[in-house]
Amino acid sequence: MYRLVVASAGLLAVLSMPALAADPTVDVPMTAPGFDWTGYYAGLQAGYGWGRSDISGNDGGPFSVSPDIDGGFVGGHVAGLWQFDQAVIGAEAELNYSSIDGTAEAEPGNNFGTDIKWFGSVNAKAGYAMDRVLVYGIGGVAFAGIETSQSAGSTFSETHTNVGWTLGAGVDYALTDKFVVGAQYRYYDFGSEHYDGSSDFVGRDQDTKLNTVGVNLSYKF
């Protein structure tokens, strides 16, 4: 039996030699080269934000004022991505410290202000990979700590946590197999929040919207 197996293997080898000689360039399946975006990421981001806050109320007569807001932010993010061919999907969460604020004068000596102290979001992310370049869209639930204030002789301020939504787009580039840099635009609608006021200041509703542009640096684990 052993001799039969050896003889059969030898015969198959002899028969295959002419075929190999006739076609010396045999295609061998190879993995396509390129950066694999699948993985977990953590990093930092910073940028500039601008927007508007609409403040209105009805106690003691209707009033409305809309401070323009702007300023910088810095924060961190974590993400998980999975690549299928050139499609990339995943999730990302971010949290930022902010100095985005602004004031508007309703009348001489009566100033209203808005201050976004911090903001963040939890998002779904989907994009198209071209080797080390990833172009993507992003969106999800947004939240922020937003202060309303008023100065009219005496002062008043009150901070609430707003919940809304965000959408954006960006591009990332893999500098190395571990470090990724990118740029991103985001729009945030933090919705309208009611502030009760105080004994000296009437209650009001504040509706805050924000645009941001930023750069980010991520580490891939």
C-alpha positions as CSV (number, residue, x, y, z in Angstrom):
1,M,0.0,0.0,0.0
2,Y,2.8,2.4,0.9
3,R,4.5,1.8,-2.5
4,L,1.3,2.5,-4.3
5,V,0.9,5.9,-2.6
6,V,4.5,6.8,-3.4
7,A,4.2,5.7,-7.0
8,S,0.9,7.7,-7.4
9,A,2.4,10.9,-6.0
10,G,5.4,10.5,-8.3
11,L,3.2,10.1,-11.3
12,L,1.1,13.2,-10.5
13,A,4.3,15.2,-10.1
14,V,5.6,14.0,-13.5
15,L,2.2,14.8,-15.2
16,S,2.1,18.3,-13.7
17,M,5.6,19.3,-15.0
18,P,4.6,20.0,-18.6
19,A,1.7,22.2,-17.5
20,L,4.0,24.3,-15.3
21,A,6.6,24.5,-18.1
22,A,4.0,25.6,-20.6
23,D,2.8,28.5,-18.3
24,P,5.8,29.6,-16.2
25,T,3.9,32.7,-14.8
26,V,1.3,31.3,-12.4
27,D,-0.9,33.9,-10.7
28,V,-0.7,33.5,-6.9
29,P,-3.5,35.2,-4.9
30,M,-2.1,38.1,-3.0
31,T,-3.7,40.3,-0.3
32,A,-4.2,43.8,-1.7
33,P,-1.8,46.3,-0.2
34,G,-3.2,49.2,1.8
35,F,-4.0,50.6,5.3
36,D,-6.6,48.6,7.3
37,W,-8.9,51.0,9.1
38,T,-10.3,48.2,11.4
39,G,-9.4,48.9,15.0
40,Y,-9.9,50.9,18.1
41,Y,-8.8,54.5,18.4
42,A,-8.2,57.2,21.1
43,G,-7.0,60.8,20.6
44,L,-7.3,64.5,21.0
45,Q,-9.0,67.3,19.0
46,A,-9.1,71.0,19.0
47,G,-10.7,73.8,17.0
48,Y,-13.0,76.8,16.7
49,G,-16.7,77.1,17.0
50,W,-19.3,79.7,16.1
51,G,-23.1,80.0,16.2
52,R,-26.0,81.8,17.8
53,S,-28.2,81.5,20.9
54,D,-31.8,82.7,20.7
55,I,-33.1,83.8,24.1
56,S,-36.8,84.6,24.6
57,G,-39.4,85.0,27.3
58,N,-42.9,86.2,28.1
59,D,-42.9,87.1,31.8
60,G,-43.6,90.8,32.2
61,G,-44.1,91.1,28.4
62,P,-42.4,89.3,25.5
63,F,-38.7,89.8,24.8
64,S,-36.1,88.2,22.6
65,V,-32.4,88.6,22.0
66,S,-29.8,86.6,20.0
67,P,-26.2,86.7,21.1
68,D,-23.6,85.5,18.6
69,I,-21.2,83.1,20.1
70,D,-17.7,82.0,19.2
71,G,-14.5,80.6,20.7
72,G,-12.2,77.7,20.9
73,F,-12.5,74.1,22.2
74,V,-10.2,71.2,23.1
75,G,-11.1,67.6,24.0
76,G,-10.7,63.9,23.5
77,H,-12.4,61.1,21.6
78,V,-12.6,57.3,21.4
79,A,-13.7,55.3,18.4
80,G,-14.1,51.8,16.9
81,L,-14.0,51.2,13.2
82,W,-14.6,48.1,10.9
83,Q,-13.6,48.0,7.2
84,F,-15.3,45.9,4.6
85,D,-13.6,46.3,1.2
86,Q,-13.5,50.1,0.9
87,A,-16.5,50.8,3.2
88,V,-15.8,51.7,6.8
89,I,-18.4,51.9,9.5
90,G,-18.1,52.4,13.3
91,A,-18.9,54.5,16.3
92,E,-17.2,57.5,18.0
93,A,-17.7,59.4,21.2
94,E,-16.2,62.8,22.0
95,L,-16.1,65.3,24.9
96,N,-14.8,68.9,24.7
97,Y,-14.0,71.7,27.1
98,S,-15.2,74.9,25.5
99,S,-14.7,78.7,25.7
100,I,-17.4,79.5,23.2
101,D,-19.6,82.4,24.4
102,G,-21.1,85.7,23.5
103,T,-23.3,88.6,24.7
104,A,-25.9,90.9,23.2
105,E,-27.4,94.1,24.6
106,A,-31.2,94.1,24.6
107,E,-31.2,97.7,25.7
108,P,-28.7,100.0,27.3
109,G,-27.4,98.4,30.5
110,N,-29.3,95.2,29.9
111,N,-27.0,92.4,28.6
112,F,-27.8,88.8,27.8
113,G,-25.1,86.1,27.5
114,T,-24.6,82.5,26.5
115,D,-21.6,80.4,27.5
116,I,-21.1,76.8,26.2
117,K,-18.9,75.4,29.0
118,W,-18.5,71.9,27.5
119,F,-20.1,69.8,24.8
120,G,-19.8,66.3,23.4
121,S,-21.6,63.6,21.4
122,V,-22.1,59.9,20.7
123,N,-22.1,59.1,17.0
124,A,-22.4,56.6,14.2
125,K,-19.6,57.0,11.6
126,A,-19.5,55.7,8.0
127,G,-17.0,56.4,5.2
128,Y,-15.1,55.4,2.1
129,A,-11.4,54.4,2.4
130,M,-8.8,55.0,-0.3
131,D,-5.8,53.3,1.2
132,R,-4.6,55.7,3.9
133,V,-7.3,58.3,3.2
134,L,-10.8,58.0,4.8
135,V,-13.6,60.3,3.8
136,Y,-16.6,60.0,6.1
137,G,-19.9,61.3,7.5
138,I,-20.7,61.4,11.2
139,G,-23.8,62.1,13.3
140,G,-25.6,61.3,16.5
141,V,-26.8,62.5,19.9
142,A,-25.2,65.8,21.2
143,F,-25.2,67.2,24.7
144,A,-23.7,70.4,26.3
145,G,-23.5,72.3,29.5
146,I,-24.8,75.8,28.5
147,E,-25.1,78.8,30.8
148,T,-27.5,81.7,30.3
149,S,-26.8,85.0,32.0
150,Q,-28.1,88.5,32.3
151,S,-26.6,91.7,33.7
152,A,-28.9,94.6,34.4
153,G,-27.5,96.3,37.4
154,S,-27.4,93.0,39.3
155,T,-26.4,89.7,37.6
156,F,-28.1,86.3,37.0
157,S,-26.7,83.1,35.6
158,E,-28.0,79.5,35.4
159,T,-26.5,76.4,33.7
160,H,-28.4,73.4,32.3
161,T,-27.4,70.3,30.4
162,N,-28.9,70.5,26.9
163,V,-29.5,67.4,24.7
164,G,-29.8,67.6,20.9
165,W,-28.3,66.2,17.7
166,T,-25.2,66.7,15.5
167,L,-24.1,66.0,11.9
168,G,-20.8,66.5,10.2
169,A,-18.2,65.3,7.7
170,G,-14.4,64.9,7.7
171,V,-11.3,63.4,6.3
172,D,-8.6,61.3,8.1
173,Y,-5.1,60.4,6.9
174,A,-3.0,57.6,8.3
175,L,0.5,59.0,8.9
176,T,1.7,55.6,10.1
177,D,0.1,52.3,11.0
178,K,-0.6,53.8,14.4
179,F,-1.1,57.6,14.1
180,V,-4.0,59.2,12.2
181,V,-4.5,62.9,11.6
182,G,-7.7,64.5,10.3
183,A,-9.9,67.5,9.9
184,Q,-13.7,67.7,10.6
185,Y,-16.7,70.0,10.3
186,R,-19.7,69.6,12.7
187,Y,-23.1,71.2,13.1
188,Y,-24.7,70.9,16.6
189,D,-28.3,71.7,17.5
190,F,-28.6,71.6,21.3
191,G,-32.3,72.4,21.2
192,S,-34.3,74.7,23.4
193,E,-34.0,74.7,27.2
194,H,-36.1,76.6,29.8
195,Y,-34.3,78.5,32.5
196,D,-36.4,79.5,35.5
197,G,-34.8,82.8,36.3
198,S,-34.7,84.2,39.9
199,S,-36.6,86.7,42.0
200,D,-34.9,89.6,40.1
201,F,-34.8,88.0,36.6
202,V,-37.6,86.5,34.6
203,G,-37.5,83.0,33.2
204,R,-36.5,82.4,29.6
205,D,-36.0,79.8,26.8
206,Q,-32.6,79.5,25.2
207,D,-32.1,77.7,21.8
208,T,-28.4,77.2,21.0
209,K,-26.9,76.1,17.7
210,L,-23.2,75.7,16.9
211,N,-20.8,75.1,14.0
212,T,-17.3,73.8,14.6
213,V,-14.1,73.1,12.5
214,G,-11.3,71.2,14.1
215,V,-8.3,69.0,13.7
216,N,-7.7,65.7,15.4
217,L,-4.8,63.3,16.2
218,S,-5.7,59.6,16.9
219,Y,-3.7,56.5,18.0
220,K,-4.8,53.2,16.6
221,F,-4.5,50.2,19.1
